[in-house]
């Protein structure tokens, strides 16, 4: 796991925000030369492949400022400090879709952008969904619109780039493989 | 595409590095309240699902400083300024694997971390690979080890988290769907 390890000579903190922080590390490369690595630290996230009784996928549309457009994604959110990923999965499902479940199964975890960020996203599948009687509240800066689509409808959204993010692209292939 | 648009009140540049830059935008939310968005700008990237004659997948192991470990990924790299993604795909394939091809087909593009970054990764599939007689040179701060694996071997690497990034997770599901 440490092949070609780059040892840190010095780490310079640049920014410490509410979501991400940035540092620049001076490193020694495997050949003894030195280089700089720009690194984003992120608390990590979860995303939920939430499948309804009639085998539809729950998706949420939301505005992504980084892209300056809205896209359609599987429900997801950041890990709170000390929160187990499976609890985050249930919380985000409740907040973003109004559904809940006890039937959450871990699928896979992966780094989203290992070239510059340590963000890990933990993917769960949620089944046996029930509608909450009282909707959970979104974060105060979050606005989403819920939709329920078939895999075929989701693939059409990939084709016209309304679906345009890695976790949702992964989720759609994963669902196709279950069929 | 502009549902729940967040309009920029003010944009504050924080950092401008060799790979990424960081800004903080003050925005107006759909309900009229204001918030801050921490945004990473990245030039974008390509990744290549490179399939050998005997249906093996080319993978490269490299150290990822952000994760402080080495992981095994499909060949990938950043877009150079003004470079068409398909040219980047071919260049990175040549540099990281020593193979080349004219048979590159676009699969899909997606944002890796739309919550905080504008990085888009363009995925290509490469077939009819031929070995370069003279190996292409890697970037001076790049060290990778090439391997050729079956889909089943790649799935084992997912299971023990040697494969641990979004684009490679996507690539393996994509290959499974071709079989």
Interface residues (C-beta under 8 A of the other chain):
Chain A: X1 X2 X3 X4 X5 X6 X14 X15 X17 X18 X19 X20 X22 X24 X25 X27 X29 X30 X31 X33 X35 X36 X37 X38 X39 X40 X42 X45 X61 X62 X63 X64 X65 X66 X67 X69 X70 X71 X73 X76 X78 X108 X109 X110 X111 X112 X113 X114 X115 X116 X117 X118 X119 X121 X140 X141 X143 X144 X145 X158 X161 X162 X164 X165 X166 X167 X168 X169 X170 X173 X174 X176 X177
Chain B: X1 X2 X3 X4 X5 X6 X14 X15 X17 X18 X19 X20 X22 X24 X25 X27 X29 X30 X31 X33 X35 X36 X37 X38 X39 X40 X42 X45 X61 X62 X63 X64 X65 X66 X67 X69 X70 X71 X73 X76 X78 X108 X109 X110 X111 X112 X113 X114 X115 X116 X117 X118 X119 X121 X140 X141 X143 X144 X145 X158 X161 X162 X164 X165 X166 X167 X168 X169 X170 X173 X174 X176 X177
